[in-house]
Amino acid sequence: MNAEELRALQAPIKSNYREAPENAVFTLRAKGDLGAGLTCKVETGRGLAQAGLHPKTGGDGLSLCSGDMLLEALVACAGVTLNAVATALDLKLRDATVYAEGDIDARGTLGVDKNAPVGFREIRLRFDIDSDATPEQLDTLVKLTERYCVVFQTINKRPELKVSRSAAGGN
């Protein structure tokens, strides 16, 4: 796809959203059912993914770690966004690789030290880009990718989170 094709594809969508901003708001959903042992089976668009504890917190290493899944979602979103922005800017990329890594102190999630944070302390996102674009063009590409990457901005800006409970079976 080139920049002109991308603009043609997105033009009616953008026009609709400008005219009726409420049409731009939609809800994504995920569902998981508890599985055997300490696992949760998550329905994905492509089937079931079984998540479990990371080996550093007692897992057997056979199930997906949700922390890895978060980083994978960040890489996927940043990669798609990088590709779309490069296309929109008409920058030719020969190749690009997106890396995400994050540091977790397991003492927090295991309750070993109540002062240790639960969750990632730091997440680092890196792009290795092979292109004839100028350094300034590549800086703009990365800056716009950061700006428009939904997962990056969600982690960075922290949305309002709400937790609720309902009883299964009417209890």
Number of C-alpha atoms within 10 A of each C-alpha: 8 14 16 12 12 14 14 10 11 12 12 11 13 14 11 14 14 12 9 10 11 10 11 11 7 7 4 4 7 8 9 15 11 13 13 10 8 13 18 21 19 17 15 12 8 6 9 12 16 20 24 24 19 18 12 11 12 11 17 12 13 12 18 18 17 15 18 15 13 15 20 16 16 25 23 17 19 26 19 15 21 25 18 19 20 22 19 17 14 13 19 14 15 9 9 13 11 18 16 18 16 15 12 16 15 18 15 15 15 14 12 10 13 11 9 16 15 16 14 13 11 9 15 10 15 13 15 10 16 13 14 12 15 10 10 9 14 17 12 15 22 20 12 15 22 18 12 17 19 16 18 21 14 12 12 11 9 9 9 6 5 5 4 4 5 7 6 6 5 5 5
